[in-house]
Amino acid sequence: MSRRSPSVRSRFVKIAAGLALAALLASGLAYTSLMTGPGSGCTPAEEDLVPVLRSQKVLAVHPDGALPRNDHSGCFPDDPFPYAGTFYEFAGPREQYTTFYGRAVRADGWRPIVTAQLSEDVCYTKKIGDAVAFLSVTEHSVEGVRGYGIDISASRGDVPADGGLMC
């Protein structure tokens, strides 16, 4: 009868446990990346909307005096909503850019909606392909630079009529 030494058995148990742990971690990571996509809450089909949103002409138009500073797009990390937008540096009065976009977005087929949020900001909506999109123009600052952002987010799923968190 042959007996294995305790150190050989101990090494075997450690290797088997290590392999089992590695397999468990790898399957968990694979599941997470499959469900969330690379660093986002979007599926591959929703990620396909990102370039469509980014190509919306209204993101590139701006009133005199507005300087484009930051284009951004992707999918929100916690929600399956793709987005695209531009931050503009702007020192003029808020009314100047809100009036400008009020005309520009309507000319591009967007319609205003009433939001449930208590806010001065206006939100617009329209269908883009098979998705419902929401556009908002909001005043804010980025790294101490005063301006506003124009952002579009979309969903192929059910969304509240007022846009909910997307406005």
KAQUI-V889963 format. One line per field, one symbol per residue. ss: DSSP state (H for helix, E for strand, L for the rest). burial: b if it has 16 or more other ideal C-beta (glycine too) atoms within 10 Angstrom, else e. Layout:
ss = ???
burial = ???
This chain:
ss = LLLLLHHHHHHHHHHHHHHHHHHHHHHHHHHHHHHHLLLLLLLHHHHHHHHHHHLLHHHLLLLLLLEEEEEEEEELLLLLLEEEEEEEELLLLHHHHHHHHHHHHHHLLLEEELLLLLLLLLEEEEEELLEEEEEEEEEEEELLEEEEEEEEEEELLLLLLLLHHHL
burial = eeeeeeeeeeeeeeeeeeeeeeeeeeeeeeeeeeebbeebbbbeebbebbebbbebebbebbbeebeeeeeebbbeeebbbbbbbbbbbbeeeeeebbebbbebbeeeebeebebeeeeeebbbbbebeebbbbbbbbeeeeeeeebbbbbbbbbbeebeeebeebb
